[in-house]
């Protein structure tokens, strides 16, 4: 049986499911970096195979994982590495492993479309080092095809969250009067779920809400999360005289609680990059809106299919966001159950760890 070495920057708690499935279905050993800001670490005890934590070091833009180079000399048949071109230890480990005839695969975002000339040069060299690329989305694959990479070398594996747990919760969800009780009305509800930080551009939601209110279309807004922008957003909601229609729910890590909040909402709006928020929202049937400048997006924007699971607006354009929200409610007011099922189908087909596992096993020709 092939022995696989997985080298990753950190064991993010939200990736626990895919790591556990790899652990259960492969002869694999894990090497995780020791830190990643304030991101919660997964419980290593969930993994039956060997787990080793290594130190992540950074000097300017250059990263290094200690103890990684020697892994290229160990008795592993295949390597799956996080494909970050600024991680120097990945370059060296890959070269040594390839010289020995071992297979190396990069788990990576690949191409964004906003790379400078220097970044393009570095990436063109870096992404030709491994035997294959495990990409998060089709957009990156399309860009890399244009850059001359072989299609046979690239496999799209998508992304995922705690799908099994969320699916079990989803199967028992029913509509509640949560928002009607809180707001005292039956207006449509827009939510954002995640950290309230400047990069999310959440003030745009409030300006769009104000614009639509002036045009006679009222909706409520609920922010689920906390962060540095909360105070500013609270002040802005009062300045725009929206405080009665904006709910700062705060942070919650209770999935049963979050599931009801998302399920009862009508639309999730992420004016900045949407990322895994799209997967979380759609898992519980909530469509999503985010911006249309895909080179600045995260791969999960691909879960949004216009008029099916959500919509796109013109990046950084409040007028466009206002119109997109208004049109969504106008055109889909009688399609809520249909849209909900569309969201379920998108997640069940692509954005779950079981799908990822099957694709990864086939992509690296595990035991073939």
C-alpha positions in Angstrom: 0.0 0.0 0.0 1.4 3.4 -1.0 2.7 5.4 2.0 1.6 9.1 1.7 3.1 12.1 3.4 0.8 15.2 3.8 2.6 18.5 4.5 0.3 21.3 5.3 0.6 24.8 6.7 -1.8 24.2 9.6 -4.5 21.8 10.8 -7.4 24.2 10.4 -10.4 23.0 12.5 -12.7 23.6 9.5 -10.7 21.1 7.5 -11.1 18.3 10.1 -13.5 16.3 8.0 -11.2 15.9 4.9 -8.2 15.2 7.0 -10.1 12.5 8.9 -11.3 10.9 5.7 -7.8 10.9 4.3 -6.6 9.3 7.5 -9.3 6.6 7.3 -8.7 5.8 3.7 -5.0 6.1 3.2 -1.7 4.9 4.7 -0.8 8.5 5.5 1.2 10.6 7.9 0.6 14.2 8.7 3.0 17.2 9.1 1.2 20.4 10.1 2.5 23.8 10.8 2.2 25.1 14.3 0.4 28.4 13.9 -2.0 30.3 11.6 -3.1 33.6 13.3 -6.2 33.0 15.5 -7.5 30.1 13.5 -8.7 27.2 15.7 -6.6 24.0 15.4 -8.3 20.7 14.8 -8.2 18.0 17.4 -5.2 15.7 16.4 -6.7 12.8 18.4 -9.2 12.4 15.5 -6.4 11.0 13.4 -5.2 7.5 13.9 -2.0 7.9 11.9 1.1 9.7 13.0 0.8 13.5 13.3 3.9 15.7 13.6 3.8 19.5 14.2 6.5 21.6 12.6 7.4 25.2 13.1 6.3 27.8 10.5 8.9 30.5 10.1 8.6 33.7 8.1 11.1 36.2 6.9 9.3 38.9 4.9 7.3 37.1 2.2 9.4 33.9 2.4 8.1 31.0 4.5 9.9 27.9 5.8 8.6 24.8 7.6 11.3 23.3 9.8 12.1 19.6 9.5 10.4 19.3 6.1 13.5 18.7 3.9 14.4 15.4 5.6 11.0 14.0 4.8 12.0 13.8 1.2 14.5 11.0 2.2 12.0 9.0 4.2 10.1 5.9 3.0 7.2 7.7 1.5 5.8 6.9 -2.0 3.8 10.0 -2.5 3.7 13.5 -1.1 0.8 15.9 -0.9 2.0 19.4 -0.1 0.3 22.7 0.4 1.3 24.4 -2.8 2.5 27.9 -1.7 5.2 29.3 -4.0 6.6 31.5 -1.2 7.3 28.5 1.0 10.9 27.7 0.2 11.0 24.4 2.1 8.3 23.1 -0.3 10.6 23.8 -3.4 13.5 22.0 -1.9 11.5 19.0 -0.6 9.8 18.6 -3.9 13.1 18.7 -5.9 14.7 16.0 -3.7 11.6 13.8 -3.8 11.3 14.1 -7.6 15.0 13.3 -8.1 14.3 10.0 -6.2 11.4 9.2 -8.5 8.7 9.9 -5.9 5.4 11.4 -6.8 4.5 14.9 -5.5 1.2 16.7 -5.6 0.4 20.3 -4.7 -2.9 21.2 -3.0 -3.2 24.8 -4.1 -5.2 27.8 -5.1 -3.0 27.9 -8.2 -3.7 31.0 -10.3 -5.7 34.0 -9.3 -5.5 36.2 -12.4 -4.0 39.2 -10.6 -0.4 38.1 -10.6 2.4 40.5 -11.4 5.0 39.6 -14.0 7.4 38.4 -11.3 4.7 36.3 -9.6 3.7 34.8 -12.9 7.3 33.8 -13.6 7.7 32.3 -10.1 4.5 30.4 -10.4 5.2 29.1 -13.8 8.4 27.5 -12.5 6.9 26.4 -9.1 3.8 24.7 -10.5 5.8 22.7 -13.0 7.8 21.0 -10.2 5.2 18.5 -8.9 3.6 15.6 -10.7 0.1 17.0 -10.3 -1.9 19.9 -9.0 -5.0 19.6 -6.8 -6.8 22.9 -7.3 -9.7 24.4 -5.4 -11.6 25.6 -8.4 -12.2 25.5 -12.2 -11.4 29.2 -12.5 -7.8 28.6 -11.5 -7.6 25.6 -13.9 -8.9 27.7 -16.8 -6.3 30.4 -16.1 -3.5 27.9 -15.9 -4.5 26.3 -19.2 -4.1 29.7 -20.8 -0.6 29.9 -19.1 0.4 26.7 -20.9 -0.1 24.1 -18.1 -1.3 20.7 -19.2 -4.9 19.8 -18.4 -3.8 16.3 -17.5 -1.7 17.6 -14.7 -4.6 19.6 -13.0 -7.4 18.2 -10.9 -10.2 20.4 -9.3 -10.9 19.1 -5.8 -13.1 22.0 -4.5 -13.3 22.7 -0.8 -15.4 21.7 2.2 -16.5 22.2 5.8 -18.0 19.8 8.4 -20.4 18.4 5.9 -21.5 15.2 7.8 -22.4 17.1 10.9 -24.1 19.9 9.0 -26.0 17.4 6.8 -27.4 15.6 9.9 -28.5 19.0 11.3 -30.0 20.1 8.0 -32.2 17.1 7.7 -34.1 18.2 10.8 -34.4 21.9 10.1 -37.8 23.6 9.8 -38.7 27.2 9.3 -38.9 29.2 12.5 -40.2 32.6 13.5 -36.7 33.7 14.7 -36.5 36.9 12.6 -40.2 37.8 12.7 -40.0 37.8 16.5 -36.8 39.8 16.6 -37.6 42.4 14.0 -41.3 42.5 14.4 -41.9 42.3 10.7 -41.9 39.8 7.8 -39.3 41.6 5.6 -36.8 39.5 3.8 -33.6 38.9 5.8 -30.0 39.4 4.5 -27.3 37.8 6.6 -23.5 37.9 6.7 -21.7 35.3 8.6 -18.0 35.6 9.5 -15.6 38.0 11.2 -16.6 41.6 11.0 -13.4 43.1 9.5 -12.6 46.0 7.1 -11.6 43.7 4.2 -15.2 42.3 4.2 -16.6 45.7 3.2 -19.7 45.2 5.2 -20.6 48.8 5.3 -21.8 48.3 1.7 -24.6 46.1 3.0 -25.9 48.9 5.1 -25.6 51.5 2.3 -27.5 49.1 0.0 -30.1 48.6 2.7 -30.6 52.3 3.0 -30.8 52.8 -0.8 -33.4 50.1 -1.1 -35.4 51.5 1.8 -35.5 54.9 0.1 -36.8 53.1 -3.0 -39.5 51.4 -1.1 -38.0 47.9 -0.7 -37.3 47.0 2.9 -35.2 44.2 4.2 -33.6 43.3 7.5 -29.9 42.6 8.0 -28.3 40.3 10.5 -24.5 40.1 11.2 -23.4 36.8 12.7 -19.9 37.2 14.0 -17.7 39.7 15.8 -14.6 41.7 15.0 -13.0 45.1 14.7 -15.6 46.6 12.5 -18.6 45.9 14.7 -18.5 49.3 16.5 -18.2 51.1 13.2 -21.1 49.2 11.7 -23.3 49.8 14.7 -22.6 53.5 14.5 -23.3 53.5 10.7 -26.6 51.7 11.2 -27.7 54.4 13.6 -26.4 57.2 11.3 -28.4 55.7 8.4 -31.5 55.3 10.7 -31.5 51.5 10.2 -30.9 50.3 13.7 -34.4 48.8 14.0 -33.7 46.6 11.0 -30.1 45.6 11.8 -29.3 42.8 14.2 -25.8 42.3 15.5 -26.2 38.8 16.6 -22.6 38.3 17.7 -20.2 35.3 17.3 -21.5 31.8 17.7 -19.7 28.5 17.3 -22.8 26.4 18.0 -23.6 24.7 14.7 -27.2 23.9 15.6 -27.8 27.5 16.5 -26.0 28.8 13.3 -28.0 26.4 11.1 -31.3 27.8 12.1 -30.1 31.4 11.7 -28.9 30.6 8.1 -31.8 28.4 7.2 -34.4 31.1 8.1 -32.5 33.8 6.2 -33.4 34.7 2.6 -30.0 35.7 1.3 -26.3 35.8 2.4 -24.4 38.8 1.1 -20.6 39.1 1.1 -19.4 42.4 -0.5 -15.8 41.4 -0.2 -14.5 37.9 -1.0 -17.0 35.2 -0.1 -14.8 32.2 0.5 -16.2 29.3 2.7 -19.1 31.5 3.8 -20.7 30.4 0.5 -20.3 26.7 1.4 -21.6 27.3 5.0 -24.6 29.3 3.8 -25.6 27.0 0.9 -25.3 23.9 3.1 -28.4 25.2 4.9 -30.1 26.4 1.8 -29.2 30.1 1.8 -28.3 31.6 -1.6 -25.4 34.1 -1.8 -24.4 37.3 -3.4 -20.8 38.5 -3.9 -18.8 40.6 -6.3 -18.0 39.7 -9.9 -14.2 40.5 -10.1 -13.1 36.9 -9.8 -9.4 37.5 -9.8 -10.0 39.0 -6.3 -12.3 36.3 -5.2 -11.7 33.0 -3.3 -12.5 29.7 -5.1 -15.8 29.2 -3.4 -17.4 31.9 -5.6 -17.8 29.1 -8.1 -20.7 27.8 -6.0 -22.7 30.8 -7.0 -24.7 30.3 -10.2 -26.7 33.3 -11.2 -30.4 32.9 -10.7 -29.8 29.4 -9.3 -27.8 29.7 -6.1 -27.2 33.4 -6.0 -26.0 36.4 -8.0 -23.0 38.7 -8.6 -22.7 42.5 -8.4 -20.1 44.9 -9.7 -17.2 45.0 -7.3 -17.1 47.9 -4.9 -20.3 49.4 -6.5 -23.0 50.1 -3.9 -25.5 50.9 -6.6 -24.9 47.6 -8.3 -25.2 45.8 -4.9 -28.5 47.6 -4.1 -30.0 46.6 -7.5 -28.7 43.0 -7.3 -30.3 42.5 -3.9 -33.6 44.2 -5.0 -33.8 42.2 -8.2 -33.1 39.0 -6.3 -36.0 39.5 -3.9 -38.2 40.7 -6.7 -37.5 37.8 -9.1 -37.3 35.0 -6.5 -39.9 35.8 -3.9 -41.9 32.7 -4.9 -38.9 30.4 -5.4 -37.6 30.1 -1.9 -38.0 26.3 -1.6 -36.6 25.8 -5.1 -33.6 28.0 -4.4 -33.0 26.2 -1.1 -32.9 22.9 -2.9 -30.6 24.3 -5.6 -28.1 25.3 -2.8 -28.3 21.8 -1.3 -27.6 20.2 -4.7 -24.6 22.4 -5.3 -23.0 21.5 -2.0 -23.9 17.8 -2.2 -22.5 17.5 -5.7 -19.2 19.4 -5.2 -18.4 21.1 -1.9 -18.1 18.2 0.6 -15.2 16.1 1.9 -16.5 12.8 0.4 -16.3 14.3 -3.1 -12.9 15.7 -2.3 -11.6 12.3 -1.0 -12.7 10.5 -4.2 -11.1 13.1 -6.4 -7.8 13.1 -4.5 -7.6 9.3 -4.5 -8.1 9.2 -8.2 -5.8 12.2 -8.9 -2.8 10.7 -7.1 -3.5 7.2 -8.4 -3.5 5.9 -4.9 -2.7 2.2 -4.9 -3.1 2.1 -8.7 
